[in-house]
Amino acid sequence: MSRPIGIYEKATPKHFTWLERLHFAKELGFDFVEMSVDESDARLARLDWSKDDRLAIVKAIYETGIRIPTICFSGHRRYPLGSNDPETEAKSLELMKKCIVLAQDLGVRTIQLAGYDVYYEEKSPETRARFIKNLRKACDWAEAAQVILAIEIMDDPFINSIEKYLAVEKEINSPYLFVYPDTGNVSAWHNDLWSEFYLGHKSIAALHLKDTYPVTEQLKGQFRDVPFGQGCVDWSLMFDVLKTSNYNGPFLIEMWSENCETVEETRAAIKEAQDFLYPLIKKAGLD
């Protein structure tokens, strides 16, 4: 396919080196890999990689020809920008600054941010105000570094639609702030796809392809590990909307198969996702 299609790091074997991971992605026909910097100590430690560590990643990119254009920075789930704890708030900004520097060093163009004011704390008008204040600081740093920040549509009511993101975008007013929708998350909250993508198409940096189970009055939904085609995403409609709204950006297949028992099991899981998605992408004229 001519459209860039990537795979999430957490879909690839966890024990792989980055050189092995990029080779693996290349073998499967992908154009790029999205790096994860989540709330775990191990992945947050990447923000303190040495120059030699960072250079090894850059060399792996050049050796394989597989890019790392995006970082999924979900570390703010543990250290949120809107935290009521001043120490946690300060930590969130410290990590944000480090992530922007890491992106510069690796040639990453876009950092995906979790659209939470807080996650493990109680939400309030104050946590929202703090989130906005600190996101503005983060955008100032991103502008100076020429790195895009893109807020993910989340599994949380705080920002669970592109429409809600657009309100934040107006409030922040930064040319380096975008939205990073997730097909599953947008669908799980019963958003109107036409309205979402027509209102937001000029603000979309990239797009996750993922399935979900919907949020209902009785159930909280399921936002990961839902097999493609078995969730609530209307894939034909989704791709038609993306085609009609002239989305020409990359697709990132988001899935979690890094802990499969064997590499072949991981490969088979990814191939199953490709076999489901690629015909639909081609049918919609999005290849």
Secondary structure, 3 states (H helix, E strand, C coil): CCCCEEEEHHHCCCCCCHHHHHHHHHHCCCCEEEEEECCCHHHHHHHHCCHHHHHHHHHHHHHHCCEEEEEEECHHHCCCCCCCCHHHHHHHHHHHHHHHHHHHHHCCCEEEEECCCCCCCCCCHHHHHHHHHHHHHHHHHHHHHCCEEEEECCCCHHHCCHHHHHHHHHHHCCCCEEEECEHHHHHHCCCCHHHHHHHHHHHECCEEECCCECCCCCCCCECCCCCCCCCCCCHHHHHHHHHHCCCCCCEEECCCCCCCCCHHHHHHHHHHHHHHHHHHHHHCCCC
